[in-house]
Amino acid sequence: MDGQKNYGLLEYLAANCGCMYISDLHQPEVLEKIKLLIPKIDPYSYSVWEWNDAVSYITGSSTAFETRKEAVDFLIKIRKNEKMEDMI
């Protein structure tokens, strides 16, 4: 995706989900936009650390994955108002 590497993952998600601030990624209504955007991102454009950071920031959990794919799959599957304990 063009311009992807010019941003960190959180910045990229915020910019492409129409968020004015990175903190807007916490908003439940932005989650659906995130879930639509994630599959369009090359997972290898960002490190596992950045993917884990995005999961933690967006969900508020300290979940950590060993692979990019695990983190990507997790972000695609999360649902609004779901408890993080139920996802892990």
Sequence and secondary structure as in RCSB ss.txt:
>XXXX:A:sequence
MDGQKNYGLLEYLAANCGCMYISDLHQPEVLEKIKLLIPKIDPYSYSVWEWNDAVSYITGSSTAFETRKEAVDFL
IKIRKNEKMEDMI
>XXXX:A:secstr
 TTGGGS HHHHHHHHTT SSGGGGGSHHHHHHHHHHGGGS GGGS HHHHHHHHHHHHSS    SSHHHHHHHH
HH  TT  HHHH 
